[in-house]
Each structure stands twice: as C-alpha cells, then as structure tokens.
Amino acid sequence: MITKDIFLYRQPGKLMNLIWPLTGLYLPFIGWLAWWYLAIS
C-alpha cells in the first residue's frame, strides 16, 4: 500500500515523498493511520 501511494499520491514537497514511507515503516500502525488521514486528504 505504501508503494502504491508513493506513485499515486505525490506530495508537493519532495522531501515528504521520502518521509511518509519511512514513517509507515518504522511506525507500522500509527504511521499507517497518519499516512491515511493526512497524506491522502
């Protein structure tokens, strides 16, 4: 799901395209929820 979101939902800031996937990897549950509610909105 993270890989799909990297390519489908590009962030305006290039650095955030790296930060969000890392957050999803080291904080699997909390990071995924943050990704879902903040990055896709």
All heavy atoms as atom14 arrays in JSON, in Angstrom:
{
  "sequence": "MITKDIFLYRQPGKLMNLIWPLTGLYLPFIGWLAWWYLAIS",
  "atom14_mask": [
    [1, 1, 1, 1, 1, 1, 1, 1, 0, 0, 0, 0, 0, 0],
    [1, 1, 1, 1, 1, 1, 1, 1, 0, 0, 0, 0, 0, 0],
    [1, 1, 1, 1, 1, 1, 1, 0, 0, 0, 0, 0, 0, 0],
    [1, 1, 1, 1, 1, 1, 1, 1, 1, 0, 0, 0, 0, 0],
    [1, 1, 1, 1, 1, 1, 1, 1, 0, 0, 0, 0, 0, 0],
    [1, 1, 1, 1, 1, 1, 1, 1, 0, 0, 0, 0, 0, 0],
    [1, 1, 1, 1, 1, 1, 1, 1, 1, 1, 1, 0, 0, 0],
    [1, 1, 1, 1, 1, 1, 1, 1, 0, 0, 0, 0, 0, 0],
    [1, 1, 1, 1, 1, 1, 1, 1, 1, 1, 1, 1, 0, 0],
    [1, 1, 1, 1, 1, 1, 1, 1, 1, 1, 1, 0, 0, 0],
    [1, 1, 1, 1, 1, 1, 1, 1, 1, 0, 0, 0, 0, 0],
    [1, 1, 1, 1, 1, 1, 1, 0, 0, 0, 0, 0, 0, 0],
    [1, 1, 1, 1, 0, 0, 0, 0, 0, 0, 0, 0, 0, 0],
    [1, 1, 1, 1, 1, 1, 1, 1, 1, 0, 0, 0, 0, 0],
    [1, 1, 1, 1, 1, 1, 1, 1, 0, 0, 0, 0, 0, 0],
    [1, 1, 1, 1, 1, 1, 1, 1, 0, 0, 0, 0, 0, 0],
    [1, 1, 1, 1, 1, 1, 1, 1, 0, 0, 0, 0, 0, 0],
    [1, 1, 1, 1, 1, 1, 1, 1, 0, 0, 0, 0, 0, 0],
    [1, 1, 1, 1, 1, 1, 1, 1, 0, 0, 0, 0, 0, 0],
    [1, 1, 1, 1, 1, 1, 1, 1, 1, 1, 1, 1, 1, 1],
    [1, 1, 1, 1, 1, 1, 1, 0, 0, 0, 0, 0, 0, 0],
    [1, 1, 1, 1, 1, 1, 1, 1, 0, 0, 0, 0, 0, 0],
    [1, 1, 1, 1, 1, 1, 1, 0, 0, 0, 0, 0, 0, 0],
    [1, 1, 1, 1, 0, 0, 0, 0, 0, 0, 0, 0, 0, 0],
    [1, 1, 1, 1, 1, 1, 1, 1, 0, 0, 0, 0, 0, 0],
    [1, 1, 1, 1, 1, 1, 1, 1, 1, 1, 1, 1, 0, 0],
    [1, 1, 1, 1, 1, 1, 1, 1, 0, 0, 0, 0, 0, 0],
    [1, 1, 1, 1, 1, 1, 1, 0, 0, 0, 0, 0, 0, 0],
    [1, 1, 1, 1, 1, 1, 1, 1, 1, 1, 1, 0, 0, 0],
    [1, 1, 1, 1, 1, 1, 1, 1, 0, 0, 0, 0, 0, 0],
    [1, 1, 1, 1, 0, 0, 0, 0, 0, 0, 0, 0, 0, 0],
    [1, 1, 1, 1, 1, 1, 1, 1, 1, 1, 1, 1, 1, 1],
    [1, 1, 1, 1, 1, 1, 1, 1, 0, 0, 0, 0, 0, 0],
    [1, 1, 1, 1, 1, 0, 0, 0, 0, 0, 0, 0, 0, 0],
    [1, 1, 1, 1, 1, 1, 1, 1, 1, 1, 1, 1, 1, 1],
    [1, 1, 1, 1, 1, 1, 1, 1, 1, 1, 1, 1, 1, 1],
    [1, 1, 1, 1, 1, 1, 1, 1, 1, 1, 1, 1, 0, 0],
    [1, 1, 1, 1, 1, 1, 1, 1, 0, 0, 0, 0, 0, 0],
    [1, 1, 1, 1, 1, 0, 0, 0, 0, 0, 0, 0, 0, 0],
    [1, 1, 1, 1, 1, 1, 1, 1, 0, 0, 0, 0, 0, 0],
    [1, 1, 1, 1, 1, 1, 0, 0, 0, 0, 0, 0, 0, 0]
  ],
  "atom14_positions": [
    [[0.82, -1.19, 0.0], [0.0, 0.0, 0.0], [0.87, 1.25, 0.0], [0.53, 2.23, -0.65], [-0.92, -0.02, 1.21], [-1.83, 1.15, 1.25], [-3.17, 0.81, 2.36], [-4.13, 2.23, 2.08], [0.0, 0.0, 0.0], [0.0, 0.0, 0.0], [0.0, 0.0, 0.0], [0.0, 0.0, 0.0], [0.0, 0.0, 0.0], [0.0, 0.0, 0.0]],
    [[1.97, 1.22, 0.73], [2.86, 2.37, 0.75], [3.45, 2.62, -0.63], [3.49, 3.76, -1.09], [3.97, 2.18, 1.81], [3.37, 2.24, 3.21], [5.05, 3.24, 1.66], [4.35, 1.93, 4.32], [0.0, 0.0, 0.0], [0.0, 0.0, 0.0], [0.0, 0.0, 0.0], [0.0, 0.0, 0.0], [0.0, 0.0, 0.0], [0.0, 0.0, 0.0]],
    [[3.86, 1.56, -1.3], [4.42, 1.71, -2.64], [3.4, 2.3, -3.61], [3.72, 3.19, -4.4], [4.91, 0.35, -3.17], [5.82, -0.21, -2.24], [5.59, 0.5, -4.51], [0.0, 0.0, 0.0], [0.0, 0.0, 0.0], [0.0, 0.0, 0.0], [0.0, 0.0, 0.0], [0.0, 0.0, 0.0], [0.0, 0.0, 0.0], [0.0, 0.0, 0.0]],
    [[2.17, 1.84, -3.53], [1.1, 2.37, -4.38], [0.9, 3.85, -4.12], [0.8, 4.65, -5.04], [-0.2, 1.61, -4.14], [-1.36, 2.11, -4.99], [-2.65, 1.46, -4.62], [-3.24, 2.27, -3.5], [-4.59, 2.0, -3.16], [0.0, 0.0, 0.0], [0.0, 0.0, 0.0], [0.0, 0.0, 0.0], [0.0, 0.0, 0.0], [0.0, 0.0, 0.0]],
    [[0.87, 4.25, -2.85], [0.64, 5.64, -2.51], [1.81, 6.54, -2.92], [1.6, 7.71, -3.23], [0.38, 5.78, -1.02], [-1.0, 5.29, -0.63], [-1.86, 5.2, -1.52], [-1.22, 4.99, 0.55], [0.0, 0.0, 0.0], [0.0, 0.0, 0.0], [0.0, 0.0, 0.0], [0.0, 0.0, 0.0], [0.0, 0.0, 0.0], [0.0, 0.0, 0.0]],
    [[3.02, 6.01, -2.91], [4.17, 6.81, -3.34], [3.99, 7.26, -4.79], [4.29, 8.4, -5.14], [5.47, 6.0, -3.19], [5.82, 5.84, -1.72], [6.63, 6.67, -3.93], [6.97, 4.89, -1.46], [0.0, 0.0, 0.0], [0.0, 0.0, 0.0], [0.0, 0.0, 0.0], [0.0, 0.0, 0.0], [0.0, 0.0, 0.0], [0.0, 0.0, 0.0]],
    [[3.48, 6.36, -5.63], [3.34, 6.69, -7.04], [2.02, 7.39, -7.39], [1.98, 8.18, -8.31], [3.49, 5.42, -7.88], [4.89, 4.87, -7.82], [5.15, 3.71, -7.12], [5.94, 5.52, -8.44], [6.43, 3.19, -7.04], [7.22, 5.02, -8.37], [7.48, 3.86, -7.67], [0.0, 0.0, 0.0], [0.0, 0.0, 0.0], [0.0, 0.0, 0.0]],
    [[0.96, 7.12, -6.65], [-0.34, 7.7, -6.99], [-0.59, 9.04, -6.32], [-1.3, 9.89, -6.87], [-1.47, 6.73, -6.63], [-1.53, 5.46, -7.46], [-2.68, 4.59, -6.99], [-1.67, 5.78, -8.94], [0.0, 0.0, 0.0], [0.0, 0.0, 0.0], [0.0, 0.0, 0.0], [0.0, 0.0, 0.0], [0.0, 0.0, 0.0], [0.0, 0.0, 0.0]],
    [[-0.09, 9.25, -5.11], [-0.37, 10.46, -4.35], [0.94, 11.17, -4.04], [1.43, 11.11, -2.92], [-1.11, 10.13, -3.05], [-2.42, 9.42, -3.27], [-2.54, 8.06, -3.05], [-3.53, 10.1, -3.73], [-3.73, 7.4, -3.26], [-4.72, 9.45, -3.96], [-4.82, 8.11, -3.72], [-6.0, 7.46, -3.93], [0.0, 0.0, 0.0], [0.0, 0.0, 0.0]],
    [[1.48, 11.85, -5.03], [2.73, 12.58, -4.85], [2.49, 13.8, -3.95], [1.47, 14.47, -4.05], [3.28, 13.06, -6.19], [3.52, 11.95, -7.19], [4.53, 10.95, -6.79], [5.85, 11.56, -6.75], [6.94, 10.93, -6.35], [6.87, 9.68, -5.99], [8.09, 11.54, -6.31], [0.0, 0.0, 0.0], [0.0, 0.0, 0.0], [0.0, 0.0, 0.0]],
    [[3.43, 14.06, -3.05], [3.34, 15.2, -2.16], [3.96, 16.42, -2.82], [4.88, 16.3, -3.63], [4.09, 14.89, -0.85], [3.51, 13.72, -0.08], [2.11, 13.97, 0.36], [1.78, 15.04, 0.85], [1.25, 12.99, 0.18], [0.0, 0.0, 0.0], [0.0, 0.0, 0.0], [0.0, 0.0, 0.0], [0.0, 0.0, 0.0], [0.0, 0.0, 0.0]],
    [[3.47, 17.64, -2.48], [4.04, 18.85, -3.07], [5.52, 19.04, -2.71], [6.31, 19.45, -3.55], [3.2, 19.98, -2.49], [2.0, 19.35, -1.91], [2.33, 17.91, -1.65], [0.0, 0.0, 0.0], [0.0, 0.0, 0.0], [0.0, 0.0, 0.0], [0.0, 0.0, 0.0], [0.0, 0.0, 0.0], [0.0, 0.0, 0.0], [0.0, 0.0, 0.0]],
    [[5.88, 18.72, -1.48], [7.28, 18.81, -1.07], [8.0, 17.51, -1.37], [7.55, 16.44, -0.98], [0.0, 0.0, 0.0], [0.0, 0.0, 0.0], [0.0, 0.0, 0.0], [0.0, 0.0, 0.0], [0.0, 0.0, 0.0], [0.0, 0.0, 0.0], [0.0, 0.0, 0.0], [0.0, 0.0, 0.0], [0.0, 0.0, 0.0], [0.0, 0.0, 0.0]],
    [[9.13, 17.59, -2.08], [9.83, 16.37, -2.47], [10.33, 15.58, -1.28], [10.37, 14.35, -1.31], [10.99, 16.72, -3.4], [10.54, 17.24, -4.73], [11.69, 17.53, -5.64], [11.16, 18.06, -6.96], [12.21, 18.29, -7.93], [0.0, 0.0, 0.0], [0.0, 0.0, 0.0], [0.0, 0.0, 0.0], [0.0, 0.0, 0.0], [0.0, 0.0, 0.0]],
    [[10.7, 16.26, -0.21], [11.19, 15.57, 0.98], [10.1, 14.71, 1.62], [10.38, 13.62, 2.12], [11.72, 16.58, 1.99], [12.34, 16.0, 3.25], [13.53, 15.11, 2.9], [12.77, 17.11, 4.18], [0.0, 0.0, 0.0], [0.0, 0.0, 0.0], [0.0, 0.0, 0.0], [0.0, 0.0, 0.0], [0.0, 0.0, 0.0], [0.0, 0.0, 0.0]],
    [[8.86, 15.16, 1.56], [7.77, 14.39, 2.16], [7.51, 13.08, 1.42], [6.98, 12.15, 2.0], [6.49, 15.24, 2.21], [6.57, 16.38, 3.19], [7.18, 15.91, 4.82], [5.81, 14.97, 5.43], [0.0, 0.0, 0.0], [0.0, 0.0, 0.0], [0.0, 0.0, 0.0], [0.0, 0.0, 0.0], [0.0, 0.0, 0.0], [0.0, 0.0, 0.0]],
    [[7.9, 13.0, 0.15], [7.78, 11.73, -0.58], [8.71, 10.68, 0.01], [8.5, 9.49, -0.19], [8.09, 11.93, -2.06], [6.98, 12.68, -2.76], [5.82, 12.48, -2.48], [7.36, 13.56, -3.66], [0.0, 0.0, 0.0], [0.0, 0.0, 0.0], [0.0, 0.0, 0.0], [0.0, 0.0, 0.0], [0.0, 0.0, 0.0], [0.0, 0.0, 0.0]],
    [[9.73, 11.08, 0.74], [10.63, 10.17, 1.42], [10.21, 9.96, 2.88], [10.26, 8.85, 3.39], [12.06, 10.7, 1.36], [13.12, 9.88, 2.07], [13.27, 8.52, 1.39], [14.43, 10.62, 2.06], [0.0, 0.0, 0.0], [0.0, 0.0, 0.0], [0.0, 0.0, 0.0], [0.0, 0.0, 0.0], [0.0, 0.0, 0.0], [0.0, 0.0, 0.0]],
    [[9.77, 11.02, 3.53], [9.43, 10.96, 4.96], [8.21, 10.09, 5.23], [8.22, 9.28, 6.15], [9.2, 12.39, 5.52], [10.46, 13.22, 5.36], [8.72, 12.35, 6.95], [11.65, 12.72, 6.13], [0.0, 0.0, 0.0], [0.0, 0.0, 0.0], [0.0, 0.0, 0.0], [0.0, 0.0, 0.0], [0.0, 0.0, 0.0], [0.0, 0.0, 0.0]],
    [[7.14, 10.24, 4.45], [5.93, 9.46, 4.7], [6.16, 7.95, 4.61], [5.7, 7.21, 5.47], [4.79, 9.88, 3.78], [4.06, 11.1, 4.26], [4.02, 12.3, 3.65], [3.29, 11.23, 5.46], [3.28, 13.18, 4.4], [2.81, 12.54, 5.52], [2.96, 10.36, 6.49], [2.02, 13.01, 6.55], [2.17, 10.82, 7.53], [1.71, 12.13, 7.56]],
    [[6.85, 7.45, 3.59], [7.09, 6.0, 3.56], [7.94, 5.52, 4.73], [7.67, 4.46, 5.29], [7.84, 5.77, 2.24], [7.47, 6.93, 1.39], [7.26, 8.07, 2.32], [0.0, 0.0, 0.0], [0.0, 0.0, 0.0], [0.0, 0.0, 0.0], [0.0, 0.0, 0.0], [0.0, 0.0, 0.0], [0.0, 0.0, 0.0], [0.0, 0.0, 0.0]],
    [[8.93, 6.3, 5.14], [9.74, 5.9, 6.29], [8.91, 5.87, 7.57], [9.07, 4.98, 8.4], [10.93, 6.85, 6.46], [12.0, 6.74, 5.38], [13.08, 7.79, 5.6], [12.59, 5.35, 5.35], [0.0, 0.0, 0.0], [0.0, 0.0, 0.0], [0.0, 0.0, 0.0], [0.0, 0.0, 0.0], [0.0, 0.0, 0.0], [0.0, 0.0, 0.0]],
    [[8.02, 6.84, 7.71], [7.13, 6.85, 8.87], [6.26, 5.59, 8.89], [6.05, 4.98, 9.93], [6.23, 8.09, 8.84], [7.06, 9.25, 8.83], [5.31, 8.14, 10.05], [0.0, 0.0, 0.0], [0.0, 0.0, 0.0], [0.0, 0.0, 0.0], [0.0, 0.0, 0.0], [0.0, 0.0, 0.0], [0.0, 0.0, 0.0], [0.0, 0.0, 0.0]],
    [[5.76, 5.2, 7.73], [4.94, 3.99, 7.63], [5.7, 2.72, 7.93], [5.11, 1.72, 8.35], [0.0, 0.0, 0.0], [0.0, 0.0, 0.0], [0.0, 0.0, 0.0], [0.0, 0.0, 0.0], [0.0, 0.0, 0.0], [0.0, 0.0, 0.0], [0.0, 0.0, 0.0], [0.0, 0.0, 0.0], [0.0, 0.0, 0.0], [0.0, 0.0, 0.0]],
    [[7.01, 2.74, 7.75], [7.81, 1.54, 8.0], [8.23, 1.41, 9.46], [8.21, 0.32, 10.01], [9.04, 1.53, 7.1], [8.74, 1.33, 5.61], [10.02, 1.47, 4.81], [8.1, 0.0, 5.37], [0.0, 0.0, 0.0], [0.0, 0.0, 0.0], [0.0, 0.0, 0.0], [0.0, 0.0, 0.0], [0.0, 0.0, 0.0], [0.0, 0.0, 0.0]],
    [[8.63, 2.52, 10.1], [9.1, 2.37, 11.48], [7.98, 2.54, 12.5], [8.15, 2.2, 13.67], [10.29, 3.28, 11.78], [10.0, 4.74, 11.96], [9.51, 5.25, 13.16], [10.24, 5.64, 10.94], [9.27, 6.59, 13.31], [10.01, 6.97, 11.09], [9.52, 7.45, 12.28], [9.27, 8.78, 12.43], [0.0, 0.0, 0.0], [0.0, 0.0, 0.0]],
    [[6.86, 3.06, 12.11], [5.67, 3.1, 12.98], [4.51, 2.46, 12.23], [3.62, 3.15, 11.74], [5.3, 4.55, 13.33], [6.22, 5.29, 14.27], [5.79, 6.75, 14.36], [6.21, 4.66, 15.64], [0.0, 0.0, 0.0], [0.0, 0.0, 0.0], [0.0, 0.0, 0.0], [0.0, 0.0, 0.0], [0.0, 0.0, 0.0], [0.0, 0.0, 0.0]],
    [[4.51, 1.14, 12.1], [3.56, 0.49, 11.21], [2.1, 0.9, 11.43], [1.45, 1.34, 10.5], [3.75, -0.99, 11.46], [5.08, -1.12, 12.08], [5.35, 0.18, 12.77], [0.0, 0.0, 0.0], [0.0, 0.0, 0.0], [0.0, 0.0, 0.0], [0.0, 0.0, 0.0], [0.0, 0.0, 0.0], [0.0, 0.0, 0.0], [0.0, 0.0, 0.0]],
    [[1.6, 0.79, 12.62], [0.17, 1.08, 12.8], [-0.1, 2.57, 12.87], [-0.93, 3.09, 12.13], [-0.35, 0.38, 14.06], [-1.82, 0.58, 14.26], [-2.73, -0.03, 13.42], [-2.29, 1.39, 15.27], [-4.09, 0.16, 13.58], [-3.65, 1.59, 15.44], [-4.55, 0.97, 14.59], [0.0, 0.0, 0.0], [0.0, 0.0, 0.0], [0.0, 0.0, 0.0]],
    [[0.61, 3.28, 13.73], [0.39, 4.72, 13.88], [0.8, 5.45, 12.6], [0.13, 6.38, 12.16], [1.16, 5.26, 15.1], [0.61, 4.64, 16.38], [1.08, 6.77, 15.18], [1.43, 4.9, 17.61], [0.0, 0.0, 0.0], [0.0, 0.0, 0.0], [0.0, 0.0, 0.0], [0.0, 0.0, 0.0], [0.0, 0.0, 0.0], [0.0, 0.0, 0.0]],
    [[1.91, 5.05, 12.0], [2.35, 5.66, 10.76], [1.37, 5.44, 9.63], [1.11, 6.34, 8.83], [0.0, 0.0, 0.0], [0.0, 0.0, 0.0], [0.0, 0.0, 0.0], [0.0, 0.0, 0.0], [0.0, 0.0, 0.0], [0.0, 0.0, 0.0], [0.0, 0.0, 0.0], [0.0, 0.0, 0.0], [0.0, 0.0, 0.0], [0.0, 0.0, 0.0]],
    [[0.78, 4.26, 9.55], [-0.2, 3.99, 8.51], [-1.44, 4.85, 8.69], [-1.97, 5.4, 7.73], [-0.56, 2.51, 8.53], [-1.49, 2.16, 7.41], [-1.15, 1.91, 6.13], [-2.91, 2.04, 7.49], [-2.28, 1.64, 5.39], [-3.37, 1.72, 6.19], [-3.83, 2.18, 8.52], [-4.72, 1.53, 5.93], [-5.17, 1.98, 8.25], [-5.6, 1.67, 6.96]],
    [[-1.89, 4.99, 9.93], [-3.05, 5.84, 10.18], [-2.75, 7.3, 9.84], [-3.57, 7.98, 9.23], [-3.49, 5.73, 11.64], [-4.19, 4.44, 12.03], [-4.48, 4.43, 13.53], [-5.46, 4.24, 11.24], [0.0, 0.0, 0.0], [0.0, 0.0, 0.0], [0.0, 0.0, 0.0], [0.0, 0.0, 0.0], [0.0, 0.0, 0.0], [0.0, 0.0, 0.0]],
    [[-1.57, 7.77, 10.22], [-1.19, 9.15, 9.89], [-1.13, 9.33, 8.39], [-1.6, 10.34, 7.85], [0.15, 9.49, 10.54], [0.0, 0.0, 0.0], [0.0, 0.0, 0.0], [0.0, 0.0, 0.0], [0.0, 0.0, 0.0], [0.0, 0.0, 0.0], [0.0, 0.0, 0.0], [0.0, 0.0, 0.0], [0.0, 0.0, 0.0], [0.0, 0.0, 0.0]],
    [[-0.56, 8.35, 7.7], [-0.48, 8.41, 6.23], [-1.89, 8.48, 5.65], [-2.19, 9.29, 4.79], [0.24, 7.16, 5.74], [0.42, 7.1, 4.26], [-0.54, 7.06, 3.3], [1.66, 7.06, 3.57], [0.02, 6.98, 2.06], [1.36, 6.98, 2.19], [2.99, 7.05, 3.97], [2.36, 6.9, 1.24], [3.96, 6.98, 3.01], [3.64, 6.92, 1.66]],
    [[-2.75, 7.62, 6.13], [-4.11, 7.53, 5.58], [-4.89, 8.83, 5.79], [-5.54, 9.32, 4.88], [-4.84, 6.37, 6.24], [-6.17, 6.11, 5.65], [-7.38, 6.46, 6.16], [-6.44, 5.45, 4.4], [-8.38, 6.05, 5.32], [-7.84, 5.43, 4.24], [-5.64, 4.88, 3.44], [-8.43, 4.86, 3.13], [-6.25, 4.32, 2.35], [-7.63, 4.32, 2.19]],
    [[-4.82, 9.38, 6.99], [-5.62, 10.57, 7.29], [-4.99, 11.88, 6.84], [-5.7, 12.81, 6.51], [-5.93, 10.64, 8.79], [-6.92, 9.59, 9.22], [-6.55, 8.58, 10.07], [-8.24, 9.62, 8.75], [-7.47, 7.61, 10.46], [-9.15, 8.65, 9.12], [-8.75, 7.65, 9.98], [-9.65, 6.69, 10.35], [0.0, 0.0, 0.0], [0.0, 0.0, 0.0]],
    [[-3.67, 11.99, 6.81], [-3.03, 13.25, 6.49], [-2.49, 13.32, 5.07], [-2.62, 14.36, 4.42], [-1.88, 13.5, 7.47], [-2.28, 13.59, 8.94], [-1.05, 13.7, 9.81], [-3.23, 14.76, 9.17], [0.0, 0.0, 0.0], [0.0, 0.0, 0.0], [0.0, 0.0, 0.0], [0.0, 0.0, 0.0], [0.0, 0.0, 0.0], [0.0, 0.0, 0.0]],
    [[-1.88, 12.27, 4.58], [-1.22, 12.35, 3.27], [-2.2, 12.24, 2.12], [-1.98, 12.82, 1.06], [-0.17, 11.27, 3.15], [0.0, 0.0, 0.0], [0.0, 0.0, 0.0], [0.0, 0.0, 0.0], [0.0, 0.0, 0.0], [0.0, 0.0, 0.0], [0.0, 0.0, 0.0], [0.0, 0.0, 0.0], [0.0, 0.0, 0.0], [0.0, 0.0, 0.0]],
    [[-3.27, 11.51, 2.28], [-4.19, 11.28, 1.17], [-5.29, 12.33, 1.12], [-5.92, 12.51, 0.11], [-4.78, 9.85, 1.25], [-3.66, 8.85, 1.12], [-5.82, 9.62, 0.18], [-4.09, 7.42, 1.2], [0.0, 0.0, 0.0], [0.0, 0.0, 0.0], [0.0, 0.0, 0.0], [0.0, 0.0, 0.0], [0.0, 0.0, 0.0], [0.0, 0.0, 0.0]],
    [[-5.46, 13.06, 2.18], [-6.55, 14.04, 2.21], [-6.33, 15.23, 1.32], [-5.39, 15.46, 0.71], [-6.76, 14.54, 3.62], [-5.61, 15.18, 4.1], [0.0, 0.0, 0.0], [0.0, 0.0, 0.0], [0.0, 0.0, 0.0], [0.0, 0.0, 0.0], [0.0, 0.0, 0.0], [0.0, 0.0, 0.0], [0.0, 0.0, 0.0], [0.0, 0.0, 0.0]]
  ]
}
